[in-house]
Structure formats: structure tokens, C-alpha cells
Amino acid sequence: GMPLKRHWRNFRTYTDCFTASDAVDWLYAYLKTNPNVTAKISKQQAILLLQIFLKDKLIEDARGNSGDKCSKEFQDDDRLYR
């Protein structure tokens, strides 16, 4: 259900991807409104869950920087993922 868009970075187009900040906002809103989640959720917990998704390769760096240290840490910024 994550909204996928086309993004431009360094004169290159990346299709069907999302920014980290969009992912945090979407996941946080989803978890807050999901009736199956009874615990109070913070944005930091949403970021930690996305970090787990990145580590388990459920999401990946759209730019192909899988070996970079910065691509192994999920942060609430403008990095692109798919």
C-alpha cells in the first residue's frame, strides 16, 4: 500500500520508488489507524521497523548502493527505496 512515485536524483529518473520520509509518514499513519495494533506507536518505532525491513531486504536502496554504510541505516530523509 506504500505509494510509489517517480523521482529525479542527479539527472536520473527512478521509477516505482519512495523516499524514506514518505515511508516513515505512511507507515506511522498506517500503524496508528490499524485496529490490530493496540500499542501506542511513535515515529521512532516506525523508523526502527523500516530499519528491520531494510536489513531483511524487504526494501532496498533504489540507487543500488547496497554496499554503502549509509544505505544500511534507515533514516527519515530523502533517500530513495523500493
Protein Blocks (a to p, Z undefined) as FASTA:
>chain_A
ZZcddddeehiacehiadfklmmmmmmmmmmmpmklmbdcdfklmmmmmmmmmmnomacc
fklpambmklmpccddfbdcZZ
